[in-house]
Amino acid sequence: MSVYTQPGTDGSVVSFKSRYEHFIGGAWVPPVKGQYFEDVTPVTGKAFTEVGRGTAEDIEAALDAAWAAAPSWNASTPAQRALMLNRIADRMEENLELIAVAETWDNGKPVRETLNADIPLAIDHFRYFAGAIRAQEGRLSQLDEDTVAYHFLEPLGVVGQIIPWNFPILMAVWKLAPALAAGNCVVLKPAEQTPASILVLMELIQDLIPDGVVNIVNGFGVECGKPLASNKRIRKIAFTGETTTGRLIMQYASENIIPVTLELGGKSPNIFFEDVARERDAFYDKALEGFAFFALNQGEVCTCPSRALIQKSMYDQFLADGVERVSRITAGNPLDTDTMIGAQASTDQLEKILSYLDIGKKEGAKVLIGGERAELDGDLAGGYYVQPTVFEGSNSMRIFQEEIFGPVLSVASFQDYDDAISIANDTLYGLGAGVWSRDGNTAYRAGRAIQSGRVWVNQYHNYPAHSAFGGYKSSGIGRENHLMMLDHYQQTKNMLVSYTENAQGFF
Amino acid sequence: MSTPSSPEDPSPANTADAEHPVVLEATAAVPGETTSRVGFTGPAVALLQELWEQHGPLMFHQSGGCCDGSSPMCFPAGEFRTGAADVLLGTARLPSASGGELGDLEFWISAEQFEYWRHTRLVIDAVPGRGGGFSLEAPTGRRFLTRSELCGI
């Protein structure tokens, strides 16, 4: 066990500046209107820095810088881009603890996750796209003896990206790596709840990136996100968030006729078939961990397995064992490497989760464990902590249908395979799902029948690069985390060439 | 709700939460219904009055999904284009702080989400916070919050 010292006190591995400006054109630039907003750490509920409050003027400046860099960066070779991405990855690896603690302080998540998941995954993501772009080839077709169709892959130019607050750095990297690998310049807006950690990262890597290739403007959605998403000077917009803003961004994109990629979340089912309980062995233990995975990142994951569906024949025992596993989740100081669940990312989230705990109880769902705000001592008393909570109820209840985005699990039983699939698919969303079975045929059939873009089989919450991630139904458009994302950041140039001297013969 | 009320006199479909009393009701707008599906608390009305002064006529669209999902998003009227895929849950006549009227405020939800939220009456409150998405209140340091209640509609 070790406990990292709080940033802002002696001995911390990271020190935040008291104020951050925008990063535009390779330089730190104050907001045009001179305004800043406070950034609060959910660990203690106290402000620890202030960040530029961007407006349309700052977005325009960032787009100016991006377009100034575009002629050169758009024409860069795959080798140059890959080298830059690999160097960024190396620099991040050398500074893993610093970045991880910064991320924990900004977001509230436990440092064991940032040290072992968020930041290592981000590092690997850069390396993955460094490799992917080197291996990517355009295609050609010989249509007849003298006619060849060439397909060249070209960058779009300058793209806009709007990042969520639940994995501030990893989600930024999921978007940055393919965009940069494809040769685009980027204007990126972090979430206003978590604006600082990405700037700490930027300070570390800014010397590796040509001026204007990556530009970061912070601010509120309405003042800063909208002028970016609706801008005529972006060639694509990428967004992770909720459905209303996703639709609004598509509406803006329709005015400019540009492509969008959207990741809009879900209400993911986690299905446990009866053969899981056939033995009390390592696999059974693994499945119990799968049950408890709703608490990862305090439940603030688009794919949070927030609906556990357990087959009736083993329901009582498996549920009791699952709740026992949940009771062993260690809550506490997010900077302690033994802590498994940290703080919710913002006071807004805390309020929303508490209101859903109330709704669940009013609706008649039974609280099996948790159900309250978690009270911590000392300077953590002001932080935003919630007990991991398990509700028993039915799929029609609102806690089964609405995205709570907290450490709240709703459990129901199912009779048989058809019942399980029917309940699993009874949702607007289709981003993630889990299937647990010792029977390969059952697992395969269920995995194919569930309408979601990612189905984990006999595991959950694994996000390796080279495994496509994206939504069915209202969960969005596009597939991140995989080389197919390059398609979303590239234009196809078809050059159709005739290699004959002879006329076609029409005129 | 045992006694249906008339469209002219919309009354809440469920008793309002004592901690968050509703001071403004929307008229019923879902075809065939006569009771209000959307109520606003005092803090929500005060925030709406401020935003109306600043941005002009307003509208809401109830969000779903990830991150700030389940949040009511407040936009300048017409900013978010609603269509056949949406349901108008109600229209509230927003009073001005001085006792006059500011105008009508529509509250929308996507039709597919409405199917899942059909048994939910929405109470729109305002609490300290930062807001999300492109909702207009974010810079004010307060945010709208949907406190849903079971309803018998």
Interface residues (C-beta under 8 A of the other chain):
Chain A: R53 P164 W165 N166 A191 E192 Q193 F220 G221 V222 E223 G225 K226 A229 T240 G241 E242 T243 T244 T245 G246 R247 L248 Q251 E263 L264 G265 G266 E300 C302 S346 T347 D348 E351 K352 S355 I359 K362 E363 R398 Q401 E402 E403 I404 F405 T427 L428 Y429 S474 S475
Chain B: H61 Q62 S63 G64 G65 C66 C67 D68 G69 S70 S71 M73 F75 E79 F80 R81 S110 E112 Q113 Y116 W117 H119 T120 V127 P128 G129 R130 G131 G132 G133 F134 S135 L136 A138 P139 R143 L145 R147 S148 E149 L150
